[in-house]
């Protein structure tokens, strides 16, 4: 969800890469409460020294691939003072698994110190801290951990323009509880109010969406790559988050008529 910009902070230095190629770790535990179609509701505290304020927030997951450490979804803010209507953004997520992504972000103006400072706000991170400080978390096995750590980065506004007075320059440090589906998060943007807290509860809805556990479909369509599909997909992406998830997973390896068929099934069936 977008936040208002303030001018009191200085951007952090650019850290080293946050990805790690260590393939010796298993993926985070499969959790039915973290899957495509799941919905969550709660608030984001956007208070500053001048005013106490919280926005009602709804989140829906549109795609989730634990093997690749990827998920995506939409976030809706319902009572944003600067907006006449609820503000919806599309976000993509990185799942910390020590295989695809580590606890160190390595981008978005977040330094390693910023990372530790934000992760340490989650009590569930405390048992991992010493190992993270020792080797960067490369040997941490999160496959049976009761919590899943993620970063959510908003990519674009869905229903308002970039001149709406809000910003999506930052990202969220997220901790997901596998036991009850609750989500805690802290927004990081060096130019916005610090430690804006996101608190969500699973609403137990699961009426749409899809997941990918393997790349079987990619193998079936690999030989059908056409140059036109890339341009077509880029045109459609700002409007259809589900198609974005499919494009990410299949890596542009399908024919235009296949993409059109899926769009039709999703939205006009």
Secondary structure as UniProt FT lines:
FT   TURN            32..33
FT   TURN            36..37
FT   STRAND          38..45
FT   STRAND          54..65
FT   TURN            66..69
FT   STRAND          70..77
FT   TURN            81..82
FT   STRAND          87..95
FT   TURN            108..109
FT   HELIX           112..119
FT   TURN            120..121
FT   HELIX           123..128
FT   HELIX           129..135
FT   TURN            136..139
FT   TURN            143..144
FT   STRAND          147..157
FT   TURN            162..163
FT   STRAND          171..177
FT   TURN            178..180
FT   STRAND          183..188
FT   TURN            190..191
FT   TURN            194..195
FT   STRAND          196..206
FT   STRAND          210..211
FT   HELIX           216..221
FT   HELIX           222..224
FT   HELIX           227..237
FT   TURN            238..239
FT   HELIX           241..250
FT   TURN            251..252
FT   HELIX           256..267
//
